[in-house]
Amino acid sequence: MASLNVGNLGEYLREQRRTAHLSLRQLAEAAGVSNPYLSQIERGLRKPSAEVLQQVAKALRISAETLYVRAGILDEKEREDLETRAVILADPSINERQKQVLLQIYDSFRKENAAEAAAAAAATAATAAESAPTAAGQAPAAPDAGPASS
C-alpha cells in the first residue's frame, strides 16, 4: 500500500470543490465533517480516513475510489479502472440509474475478460509443461500402453 499523499489530495479536493461551486463550509456540512478539519485536509495538514474520504466524495458527487487513489490508499494499478468509473459517474447527461447500469456492464465485461485471460494463461502453462521434456532435448514419455499381450 502506498503512503498517503495528502498534499496532492488536498489540492485535488479544493479543485473539485471549486468546480462544484461549493464553499468550504458548504462542503464540510454536506460531508458531515467540521469546517476546520476539511480546511486542514485541503491544505495537506491532515490524513483523512477512508470513511471521511467517502463522505466527501459523496458530497462532491465523485468516485470515492478516485479520492482513495489520490490519498495513496489504493494502488496505482487500479487507476485506469477508477478513472473509467469516475468518468461514468461524473457524466451529467445520464441519470444515476443509467450510471449504475453502465458500471454493472463494465464490471461484467472486466470479469469475463479476466476469466478468459486466466483460462488462456492456464492453457499456455499446460502446453509449456507438456512440451518441457522435448524442449530440454529429451524424448517425451511414452503413454502407458498397458500390459503386453503374448
C-alpha positions as CSV (number, residue, x, y, z in Angstrom):
1,M,0.0,0.0,0.0
2,A,1.3,3.4,-0.9
3,S,1.9,6.1,1.6
4,L,-0.6,8.9,1.9
5,N,0.0,11.8,-0.4
6,V,-2.2,14.4,1.4
7,G,-0.8,17.4,-0.4
8,N,-1.9,16.1,-3.8
9,L,-5.2,15.1,-2.3
10,G,-5.9,18.5,-0.7
11,E,-5.2,20.3,-4.0
12,Y,-7.5,17.9,-5.8
13,L,-10.3,18.3,-3.2
14,R,-10.0,22.1,-3.5
15,E,-10.2,21.9,-7.3
16,Q,-13.2,19.6,-7.1
17,R,-15.0,21.8,-4.5
18,R,-14.5,24.9,-6.6
19,T,-15.6,23.1,-9.8
20,A,-18.8,22.1,-7.9
21,H,-19.2,25.8,-6.8
22,L,-19.2,24.9,-3.1
23,S,-17.7,26.9,-0.3
24,L,-15.5,25.1,2.2
25,R,-18.3,25.5,4.7
26,Q,-20.9,24.0,2.3
27,L,-18.8,21.0,1.5
28,A,-18.0,20.4,5.2
29,E,-21.7,20.5,6.0
30,A,-22.7,18.2,3.2
31,A,-19.9,15.7,4.0
32,G,-20.6,15.8,7.8
33,V,-17.2,16.9,8.8
34,S,-16.1,20.1,10.5
35,N,-15.1,23.2,8.5
36,P,-11.6,23.4,10.2
37,Y,-10.9,19.7,9.6
38,L,-11.8,19.9,5.9
39,S,-9.6,23.0,5.6
40,Q,-6.7,21.1,7.1
41,I,-7.3,18.2,4.6
42,E,-7.2,20.7,1.7
43,R,-4.0,22.3,3.0
44,G,-2.4,18.9,3.3
45,L,-2.1,19.0,7.1
46,R,-4.4,16.1,7.9
47,K,-4.7,12.5,6.7
48,P,-8.4,11.7,6.3
49,S,-9.7,8.2,6.9
50,A,-11.3,6.2,4.0
51,E,-14.7,6.9,5.7
52,V,-14.2,10.7,5.6
53,L,-13.0,10.5,2.0
54,Q,-16.1,8.5,1.2
55,Q,-18.3,11.2,2.8
56,V,-16.5,14.0,0.9
57,A,-16.7,12.1,-2.4
58,K,-20.4,11.6,-1.9
59,A,-20.9,15.3,-1.2
60,L,-18.9,16.2,-4.3
61,R,-20.6,13.6,-6.4
62,I,-17.4,12.0,-7.4
63,S,-16.0,8.5,-7.0
64,A,-14.6,7.7,-3.6
65,E,-12.1,5.4,-5.2
66,T,-10.7,8.4,-7.1
67,L,-10.0,10.1,-3.7
68,Y,-8.5,6.8,-2.4
69,V,-6.1,6.8,-5.2
70,R,-5.2,10.5,-4.7
71,A,-4.7,9.8,-1.0
72,G,-2.5,6.8,-1.8
73,I,-4.9,4.3,-0.1
74,L,-5.4,2.4,-3.4
75,D,-2.6,1.1,-5.6
76,E,-1.8,2.9,-8.8
77,K,-2.6,-0.3,-10.8
78,E,-6.3,0.3,-10.2
79,R,-6.2,3.9,-11.6
80,E,-7.4,3.1,-15.1
81,D,-10.4,1.2,-13.8
82,L,-11.1,4.0,-11.4
83,E,-10.8,6.7,-14.0
84,T,-13.3,4.9,-16.2
85,R,-15.7,4.7,-13.3
86,A,-15.2,8.4,-12.4
87,V,-15.9,9.5,-15.9
88,I,-19.1,7.5,-15.9
89,L,-20.2,8.8,-12.5
90,A,-19.4,12.4,-13.5
91,D,-21.3,12.4,-16.8
92,P,-24.2,14.9,-16.3
93,S,-26.0,13.6,-19.4
94,I,-27.1,10.3,-17.8
95,N,-29.1,9.7,-14.7
96,E,-28.0,7.8,-11.6
97,R,-29.8,4.6,-12.6
98,Q,-28.1,4.6,-16.0
99,K,-24.7,5.2,-14.4
100,Q,-25.2,2.2,-12.2
101,V,-26.3,0.0,-15.1
102,L,-23.2,1.1,-17.1
103,L,-20.9,0.3,-14.2
104,Q,-22.5,-3.2,-13.8
105,I,-22.0,-3.9,-17.6
106,Y,-18.4,-2.6,-17.3
107,D,-17.8,-4.9,-14.3
108,S,-19.3,-7.9,-16.1
109,F,-17.0,-7.3,-19.2
110,R,-14.0,-7.0,-17.0
111,K,-14.8,-10.2,-15.1
112,E,-15.4,-12.0,-18.4
113,N,-12.1,-10.8,-19.9
114,A,-10.2,-11.7,-16.7
115,A,-11.7,-15.2,-16.8
116,E,-10.7,-15.6,-20.4
117,A,-7.2,-14.3,-19.7
118,A,-6.9,-16.8,-16.8
119,A,-8.1,-19.7,-19.0
120,A,-5.6,-18.7,-21.7
121,A,-2.8,-18.5,-19.2
122,A,-3.7,-21.9,-17.8
123,A,-3.8,-23.4,-21.3
124,T,-0.4,-21.8,-22.1
125,A,1.1,-23.2,-18.9
126,A,-0.3,-26.6,-19.6
127,T,1.1,-26.6,-23.1
128,A,4.5,-25.5,-21.8
129,A,4.5,-28.2,-19.2
130,E,3.7,-30.9,-21.8
131,S,6.5,-29.7,-24.1
132,A,9.1,-29.2,-21.4
133,P,10.9,-32.5,-21.8
134,T,11.1,-32.1,-25.6
135,A,12.4,-28.6,-25.2
136,A,15.2,-29.9,-22.9
137,G,16.3,-32.3,-25.6
138,Q,14.6,-35.3,-24.0
139,A,12.0,-37.5,-25.6
140,P,8.6,-37.2,-24.1
141,A,7.5,-40.1,-22.0
142,A,5.5,-42.7,-24.0
143,P,2.0,-43.2,-22.9
144,D,1.4,-46.4,-20.9
145,A,0.0,-48.9,-23.3
146,G,-1.0,-51.3,-20.5
147,P,0.2,-54.9,-20.0
148,A,1.9,-56.5,-23.0
149,S,-0.1,-59.4,-24.5
150,S,1.7,-62.6,-25.7
